[in-house]
């Protein structure tokens, strides 16, 4: 028995009318006002940094650097499209319309058009930014070239969503483009750019390339719309969950939703074998070691990211300080997901008979080692490149690493965003206090690195006395945090700290 295909447009119109019947017009007007006002205020606030990004006074990218920046933007955009779908529907539509007797092509086509428009806008802005930062001059038609490349990347990601082998090749190519582009940018920042011809790009060549890409994008778009029906329900449901969780995380200002989804998606596609914990290590430390060993790709990217501060060697010192602090904290977060699990469900800790102090001390070692190695390596590379003030800065990795680890652990212990705190009323709308507290959890511990931050920002020569003083302050502060925020008579981790 075959069922007739129902026209999709009347179904969507009925859904919109039903939603509009329960929506207050004043609420819709308030939402629109808040959105427009926020965009206007943010544009006025960040006008200077945006101009510095897109049209700096002294362009620094050579021809090879511009190509490398384009490769980095291409890799990032393709990876983002692959993670979000790009063929997706809303979660209600996934549950009610995906299995309904409607045209799948018409159901999924709006998502592809939206993704293509967003990718085109992103590609055009990236092309403008690269063109403004490049020493080599070029036509503004390159913005159209970048927009067309964004559309082609959307169609490639859509085709890969329906084909597992193409998906693996696409992900590998995106990661390779990202790695090669970053390597070239780092090489250029250290004074060794690969030799490539420079000069002005001919307008005729840009017009020819843009026209060819426009024809190719049109043909690929027609074929891609016809190919939408091949996308399996499983892939569409997965992308619907991803986009829905991202929307919930942004609307509710709850980043843990997105982090938990990423963790679940990663481990759901892995086949694990039972392994014994290292006998010479405490049980929770051994578990963190095993967790780090089972994520070699993340360790590889963490090791490669030690060279990224070199990209800011000519930037203002405050930007370099922020990158060093954030990098050490992100390196420590490779295994702090277990701390969040312990804080949310301490049943296993009660079974093991461990107190909160023992738990935090055992969970501290692996993040501390990762952050210390990252910070020491990054400071050493910066010092060899001559990007730091005079003095021996590499020993400060012994201070930056433990503080970054404690900051990551403190952020993991906070749990979910607290919505019971009184909000702030601003002209741009209501600002929840709990989201601000969650966002800055752990950042307050960076006060322990104040001597290093002041020295880097002011370009002061670092003496061994100052270095030892900074290391002692950092280690003492870490020890006090572990002693004050934990106890030997309780198991809960989220009560304090």
C-alpha positions in Angstrom: 0.0 0.0 0.0 1.4 3.4 -1.0 0.5 6.7 0.6 -0.1 9.9 -1.2 2.4 12.8 -0.7 0.8 15.7 1.2 1.5 19.2 0.1 4.0 20.7 2.6 3.1 24.4 2.3 -0.4 24.2 3.9 1.1 22.2 6.7 3.8 24.9 7.4 1.1 27.6 7.2 -1.1 25.9 9.7 1.9 25.5 12.1 2.8 29.2 11.8 -0.8 30.2 12.5 -1.0 27.9 15.5 2.2 29.4 16.9 1.1 33.0 16.2 -2.1 32.4 18.1 -0.2 31.8 21.3 2.2 34.6 20.9 1.7 38.1 22.3 2.4 40.9 19.8 4.0 43.1 22.5 6.3 40.2 23.3 7.4 39.9 19.6 7.9 43.6 19.4 10.0 43.6 22.6 12.1 40.8 21.2 12.7 42.6 17.9 13.5 45.9 19.8 16.0 44.1 22.1 17.7 42.4 19.2 18.1 45.5 17.0 19.2 47.6 20.0 21.8 45.0 21.0 23.2 44.8 17.5 23.4 48.6 17.3 25.1 48.9 20.7 27.6 46.1 20.0 28.4 47.6 16.6 29.2 51.0 18.2 31.2 49.4 21.0 33.3 47.2 18.7 33.7 49.5 15.7 37.3 50.1 16.4 38.4 46.5 16.8 36.3 45.5 13.7 38.0 48.2 11.6 41.4 47.0 13.0 40.6 43.5 11.9 39.3 44.2 8.4 41.3 47.3 7.5 44.5 47.6 9.7 46.8 50.5 9.2 49.8 48.3 8.6 48.9 45.1 6.7 51.2 42.2 7.7 50.1 39.2 5.6 52.3 38.3 2.6 51.0 36.3 -0.3 51.7 33.0 1.4 50.1 34.3 4.6 47.0 35.4 2.8 46.7 31.9 1.2 47.3 30.3 4.6 44.6 32.5 6.2 42.2 31.5 3.5 43.0 27.8 4.1 42.4 28.3 7.8 39.0 30.0 7.2 38.1 27.2 4.7 38.9 24.5 7.2 37.1 26.1 10.1 34.0 26.8 8.0 33.8 23.3 6.6 34.3 21.7 10.0 31.5 24.0 11.4 29.2 23.0 8.6 29.9 19.3 9.1 29.2 19.6 12.8 25.9 21.4 12.4 24.6 19.4 9.4 24.2 21.4 7.3 20.9 19.6 6.2 18.8 19.9 9.3 15.3 20.7 10.6 14.0 22.0 13.9 13.4 19.4 16.6 9.6 19.6 16.4 9.8 19.1 12.6 12.2 16.2 13.1 9.7 14.4 15.3 6.5 15.2 13.4 7.3 16.1 9.8 10.4 14.0 9.0 8.3 10.8 9.0 5.2 12.4 7.6 4.1 11.8 4.0 5.5 15.1 2.7 8.2 15.9 0.2 11.6 15.5 1.8 13.2 17.8 -0.8 10.9 20.6 0.1 11.2 19.9 3.8 15.0 20.0 3.8 15.6 22.7 1.1 15.0 25.7 3.5 17.8 24.5 5.8 20.2 24.2 2.9 19.3 27.7 1.6 19.8 29.1 5.1 23.2 27.3 5.6 24.3 28.4 2.1 23.4 32.0 2.8 25.2 32.0 6.2 28.3 30.3 4.7 28.3 32.9 1.8 28.2 35.7 4.3 31.0 34.2 6.4 33.1 33.5 3.3 32.6 37.1 2.0 33.6 38.6 5.4 36.6 36.3 5.7 37.7 37.3 2.2 37.4 41.0 3.1 39.3 40.5 6.3 42.2 38.7 4.5 42.2 41.3 1.7 42.5 44.1 4.2 45.3 42.4 6.1 47.3 41.4 3.0 50.2 43.4 1.7 49.3 42.1 -1.8 46.5 44.3 -3.2 43.5 42.8 -4.9 40.1 43.5 -6.2 37.1 43.6 -3.9 35.5 41.0 -6.2 37.4 38.6 -4.0 34.6 39.0 -1.5 32.2 37.5 -4.0 34.7 34.7 -4.6 34.8 34.0 -0.9 31.0 34.0 -0.8 30.8 31.5 -3.7 33.4 29.3 -2.0 31.2 29.3 1.1 28.2 28.1 -0.9 30.4 25.3 -2.5 31.5 24.3 1.0 27.9 24.1 2.1 27.0 21.8 -0.8 30.1 19.7 -0.2 29.1 19.3 3.5 25.6 18.4 2.4 26.8 15.7 0.1 29.2 14.3 2.8 26.3 14.1 5.2 24.6 11.5 3.1 27.8 9.6 2.3 30.0 8.2 5.1 33.1 7.7 3.0 32.9 11.2 1.6 32.3 12.5 5.1 35.6 10.9 6.4 37.5 12.4 3.4 35.9 15.8 3.9 36.8 15.9 7.6 40.3 14.9 6.9 40.8 17.5 4.2 39.3 20.2 6.5 41.7 19.3 9.3 44.6 19.1 6.9 43.8 22.6 5.5 43.5 24.0 9.0 46.8 22.4 10.1 48.8 23.5 7.0 47.4 27.0 7.1 48.3 27.5 10.8 51.7 26.1 10.2 52.4 28.6 7.4 51.0 31.5 9.5 53.3 30.5 12.4 56.3 30.2 10.1 55.6 33.7 8.7 55.2 35.1 12.3 58.7 33.7 13.1 60.2 35.3 10.0 60.3 32.4 7.6 57.5 32.8 5.0 57.5 30.3 2.2 58.5 31.9 -1.1 55.5 32.8 -3.2 55.1 35.4 -5.9 53.6 38.7 -4.7 52.2 41.7 -6.5 48.8 42.9 -7.4 46.2 40.4 -8.4 44.8 41.1 -11.9 41.1 42.1 -12.0 40.5 40.0 -15.1 41.8 36.9 -13.3 39.5 37.6 -10.4 36.5 38.1 -12.7 37.2 34.9 -14.5 37.6 32.9 -11.3 34.4 34.4 -9.8 32.4 33.7 -12.9 33.6 30.1 -13.0 32.8 29.6 -9.4 29.3 31.1 -9.9 28.5 28.7 -12.7 29.9 25.8 -10.6 27.9 26.8 -7.6 24.7 27.1 -9.6 25.1 23.6 -11.0 26.1 22.2 -7.6 23.1 23.8 -5.9 20.7 22.3 -8.4 22.3 18.8 -8.0 22.5 19.3 -4.2 18.7 20.0 -3.9 17.9 16.9 -5.9 20.2 14.9 -3.7 18.6 16.0 -0.4 16.3 12.9 -0.3 19.4 10.6 0.1 20.2 12.0 3.6 19.2 9.4 6.1 16.8 10.1 9.0 19.6 9.3 11.5 21.9 12.0 10.2 19.1 14.6 10.1 18.0 13.8 13.6 21.6 14.1 14.8 22.0 17.5 13.2 18.6 18.6 14.5 19.8 17.7 18.1 23.0 19.6 17.5 21.4 22.8 16.2 18.7 22.6 18.8 21.2 22.2 21.6 23.2 25.1 20.3 20.1 27.3 20.2 19.2 26.3 23.8 22.8 27.0 24.9 22.7 30.5 23.4 19.2 31.4 24.5 19.5 30.0 28.0 23.1 31.1 28.3 24.0 27.6 29.5 27.3 26.5 27.8 27.3 23.1 29.6 24.5 21.9 27.3 26.8 22.3 24.3 29.8 20.8 26.1 27.8 17.7 27.2 26.5 17.2 23.7 30.0 17.3 22.2 31.2 14.8 24.7 28.3 12.4 24.1 28.7 12.6 20.3 32.4 11.9 20.6 32.2 8.8 22.8 29.1 7.5 21.0 31.2 7.0 17.8 34.1 5.3 19.6 34.7 1.6 20.2 36.4 1.2 23.6 38.1 -1.8 25.1 38.4 -2.5 28.8 41.7 -1.4 30.2 43.3 -1.6 33.7 44.1 1.6 35.5 47.7 2.2 36.3 48.5 0.6 39.7 51.1 3.1 40.8 48.7 6.1 40.5 45.7 7.0 42.6 42.5 5.6 41.0 41.0 8.9 39.9 44.4 10.1 38.5 44.7 6.8 36.6 41.2 7.3 35.2 42.3 10.8 33.9 45.4 9.3 32.4 43.4 6.7 30.6 40.9 9.3 29.4 43.7 11.4 28.0 45.2 8.4 26.2 41.9 7.7 24.5 41.8 11.1 23.0 45.0 11.3 21.0 43.6 13.8 18.5 42.9 16.3 21.2 46.4 15.9 22.7 47.9 16.4 19.2 46.0 19.7 18.7 46.9 20.7 22.2 50.6 20.2 21.4 50.2 22.0 18.1 48.5 25.0 19.8 51.7 25.8 21.7 52.8 27.6 18.6 49.7 29.7 18.2 50.8 32.5 20.6 53.5 33.1 18.0 50.8 34.5 15.8 50.4 37.4 18.2 54.1 38.1 18.6 53.6 41.5 17.0 50.2 42.2 18.6 49.7 44.2 21.8 51.1 42.6 24.9 47.6 42.4 26.5 46.5 40.2 23.7 49.5 37.9 24.2 48.7 37.7 28.0 45.1 36.7 27.3 46.1 34.0 24.9 48.6 32.5 27.4 46.1 32.5 30.2 43.3 31.0 28.0 45.6 28.5 26.4 46.8 27.0 29.7 43.3 26.7 30.9 42.0 25.1 27.7 44.9 22.6 27.8 44.0 21.7 31.4 40.3 21.1 30.4 41.2 18.0 28.4 40.3 15.8 31.4 38.2 18.1 33.7 35.0 16.7 32.3 35.4 14.0 35.0 35.3 16.7 37.7 32.0 18.0 36.3 30.7 14.4 36.5 31.9 14.0 40.1 30.3 17.3 41.1 26.9 16.4 39.5 26.8 12.8 40.8 29.0 12.0 43.8 27.5 8.5 44.3 30.7 6.8 42.9 32.8 8.9 45.3 30.8 7.7 48.3 31.2 4.2 47.0 35.0 4.6 46.8 35.1 6.3 50.3 36.8 9.4 49.0 36.5 12.8 50.5 36.2 16.0 48.4 39.8 16.9 49.2 41.1 13.6 48.0 39.0 13.8 44.8 40.2 17.3 43.8 43.8 16.4 44.7 43.7 13.3 42.5 41.9 15.1 39.7 44.4 17.9 39.8 47.5 16.2 38.6 46.8 15.4 34.9 45.4 18.9 34.1 48.3 20.4 36.0 50.8 18.4 33.9 49.1 19.2 30.6 48.8 22.9 31.4 52.4 23.2 32.7 53.9 21.5 29.6 51.8 23.7 27.4 52.7 26.9 29.1 56.4 26.1 29.4 56.6 25.2 25.7 54.7 28.2 24.6 56.8 30.6 26.7 60.0 28.9 25.4 58.9 29.3 21.8 58.0 33.0 22.4 61.3 33.6 24.0 63.3 32.0 21.2 61.3 34.1 18.7 62.2 37.3 20.6 58.5 38.1 21.3 59.0 38.5 25.1 60.8 41.1 27.2 64.4 40.4 28.3 64.8 37.6 30.9 64.1 33.9 31.3 60.4 33.6 31.0 60.1 29.8 30.5 60.3 28.9 34.2 57.0 30.8 34.7 55.3 27.8 33.1 55.6 26.2 36.6 53.3 29.0 37.8 51.0 29.4 34.8 50.3 25.6 34.5 49.0 24.9 38.1 46.9 28.1 38.1 45.4 27.2 34.8 44.6 23.7 36.0 42.9 25.0 39.2 40.9 27.5 37.1 39.7 24.7 34.9 38.8 22.6 37.9 37.0 25.4 39.6 35.0 26.0 36.4 34.1 22.3 36.2 32.9 22.3 39.8 30.4 25.1 39.3 27.9 22.8 37.6 25.0 24.4 35.8 24.1 28.0 35.5 22.2 29.3 38.6 19.0 31.0 37.5 17.9 31.8 41.0 20.1 34.9 41.2 18.6 38.4 40.8 19.1 39.6 37.2 20.3 43.0 36.0 17.9 45.3 34.1 19.6 47.1 31.3 18.3 49.1 28.3 19.2 46.1 26.1 17.0 43.8 28.2 17.4 41.6 31.2 20.9 40.3 31.9 21.0 37.1 34.0 23.5 37.2 36.8 24.0 33.4 37.0 25.4 33.3 33.4 28.0 36.0 34.3 29.0 34.1 37.4 29.3 30.9 35.4 31.3 32.6 32.6 33.9 34.0 35.0 34.2 30.9 37.2 37.9 30.2 37.6 39.0 33.5 36.0 39.2 35.1 39.5 42.1 32.7 40.3 44.2 34.4 37.6 44.9 37.1 40.2 47.7 34.7 41.4 49.5 35.5 38.1 49.4 39.3 38.6 53.2 39.8 38.7 53.7 37.9 35.4 50.8 39.7 33.8 52.1 43.1 34.8 55.6 42.2 33.7 54.5 41.1 30.3 52.1 44.0 29.8 54.8 46.6 30.7 57.7 44.9 29.0 59.7 44.7 32.3 62.9 42.6 32.4 62.3 39.4 34.3 64.8 38.6 37.0 65.2 35.2 38.7 64.0 36.8 41.9 60.7 37.9 40.3 60.3 34.5 38.6 60.8 32.6 41.9 58.4 35.0 43.7 55.8 34.4 41.0 56.1 30.6 41.2 55.9 30.7 45.0 52.7 32.9 44.9 51.1 30.6 42.4 51.8 27.4 44.1 50.8 28.8 47.5 47.5 30.1 46.1 46.8 26.7 44.5 47.5 24.9 47.8 45.2 27.3 49.6 42.4 26.8 47.1 42.6 23.0 47.5 42.6 23.4 51.3 39.8 25.9 51.6 37.4 24.7 48.9 37.5 21.1 50.0 37.2 19.1 53.2 37.9 15.7 54.6 34.4 15.4 56.1 32.3 15.8 52.9 32.1 14.4 49.4 30.2 17.0 47.5 32.3 19.1 45.1 29.8 21.8 44.1 29.0 23.2 47.5 31.9 25.5 47.6 34.7 26.6 45.2 
